[in-house]
Amino acid sequence: MSFRGYSRIFLVLFLVSCLFFMSADHVRAVEASDEPIGIPLQPIIDQAGTGDTIKLTSGTYVGPVVIDKKLTILGDGDVSLINGSSDEAAIAINSAGTELRNIEIRQAAGGEVPAVSVKADHVTLDNLSIQTRGFGILLRDSKGGLITNNKIKWIRLEGKLGGNRGNGIDLYNSDGIQIIANQISYLRDGIYIENSQDVKVDNNRLSHLRYGIHCMYVNGSHVTNNLGEYNYTGAMIMGVSDVIVSGNSFRKQNQNVHAQGILLYDVHTSSIFKNTVEGNRVGIYMEQSSNNVLKDNLVLRNYTGVQFLNADGNRFQNNTFIANVIEASATSSKKNQLDGNYWDAFQGLDVTNDGLSDLPYATNPFYQRLTAKNAAYQLFFQSPGMIFLSDLSSGDRADWASDHAPLTKPTALLSGGVAEYPGLVMFAGGMMLLVSILLIFYLGVFRS
């Protein structure tokens, strides 16, 4: 090939390389820009009439947007809305009856800024996927709305649960709201409700949060069938009356010194029943609360099963305690009816064969008091010396938390549907152990 031919090839390669690097620089510039690239959504909303349905085709749209008339906005396919450097909510809903469904929302602004702001009644938010550096969904002075099937999480999963993160769903002065079947993780509080009445919180999944559910002054509300795991506290219920907390499962809240499955503070005339608290530092903690009913709860594998402090006149009945280090403790708590519960550490005597022990069961607070003064004594849990000292320490027996008619058999289901009674679990474990021993024996004889 001639020199001219090589020169042409070199020139072509040089031009291609220049175009490549220019394109790469352009891509980096776009990625570094605070302004996302996509279709502005506000003009589409402005052109629609009141009561219209807007179907957004697959693509990326740009916020922020304000909805000030009744609209139904549906994502038809893979629809995402990006809100970049703006310090406003990605979507602000100010008109009653608005519906928002099937959209992915990325909120880049942090602090107190939400991805979705609602200041209107009877708003429906369904099947939204929200990633936020601030709050997820914020409701203020809103009535009768529905928040369902949404996924809300911190925009990045790494990092500790800092106070700069917002709440997943945050309600204030908003009554009659239904919060159903949402998944919330890696934010501050999963569902925060304050000064709001008749709220329904049902069947939500909450993980890696400070409080999975945080209720303050929410009289007449329902917290039911929720699952909380790996939070500091599963449910914090404070300053309420006539509330139902039922069918929830709060597990593995044990990574903080103040971690609890269910925390009840200043709670009155409420019902807490059929919940499972498993593997928490404290299963159920109750303080300054009175005239509540705690019934049919499964308290399983917690460090402290139930703890009362300045809690008077509560009825604690038909609960099942299994494999807790400290089963129950009560400090400055009077006139609580702690009768008819099952305690796996207690061997009762049922002469009348009515399912209730004729001998009472009193939980000795010696171990708890000792470890509270020096945590190192936890190493001696269930040691012969610790049991001996515990038996000697019975001078204040009248102040112990006592069950005057404990159950001889449990009534609550084991967590996760493993078995109906712990005896079945023991039977299954024994059978597995027997099979293992026979297998080892068989192999040993066979090899010999």
KAFEN-V42149 format. One line per field, one symbol per residue. ss: DSSP state (H for helix, E for strand, L for the rest). psi: psi as a letter, one per 40 degrees, with the letter a starting at -180 (. if undefined). A space follows every 50 residues. Layout:
ss: ???
psi: ???
This chain:
ss: LLHHHHHHHHHHHHHHHHHHHHHHHHHHHHHHLLLLLLEELHHHHHHLLL LLEEEEEEEEEELLEEELLLLEEEEEEEEEEEELLLLLLLEEELLLLLEE ELLEEEEEEEEEEEEEEELLLLLEEELLEEEEEEEEEEEELLELLEEELL EEEELLLLLLLLLLLLLLEEEELLELLEEELLEEELLLEEEEEELLLLLE EELLEEELLLEEEEEELLLLLEEELLEEELLLEEEEEEEEELLEEELLEE ELLLLLLLLEEEEEEEEELLEEELLEEELLLEEEEEELLELLEEELLEEE LLLEEEEEELLELLEEELLEEELLLEEEEEELLLLLEEELLEELLLLLLL LLLLLELLLLEEELLHHHHHHHHLHHHHHHLLLHHHHHHHHHLLLLHHHL EEELLLELLLLLLLHHHLLLLHHHHHHHHHHHHHHHHHHHHHHHHHHL
psi: iidddddddddddddddddddddddddddddeiehihahhddddddeiih eihhhhihihihaiihhfihihhhhgaghihhhbeifiidhhhehieihh ifihhhhdiabehidhhhfiifhhhhfihhhiebichhhhfiifihhifi hhiididiiigieeiaidhhhhfhifhhhhfihhifacichhhhfhifhh hhfihhifichdhhhhffifihhifihhifidhdhhhhfiifihhieihh ifgeeiefhidhhhhfhifihhifihhhfidhchhhhfiifihhifihhh fidhcihhhfhifihhifihhhfidhdiihhfhifhggifihheehgahg defeehhehihhhheddddddddhddeddeheidddddddddgfdfddei hhhegiieiidiiihefdididddddddddddddddddddddddddd.
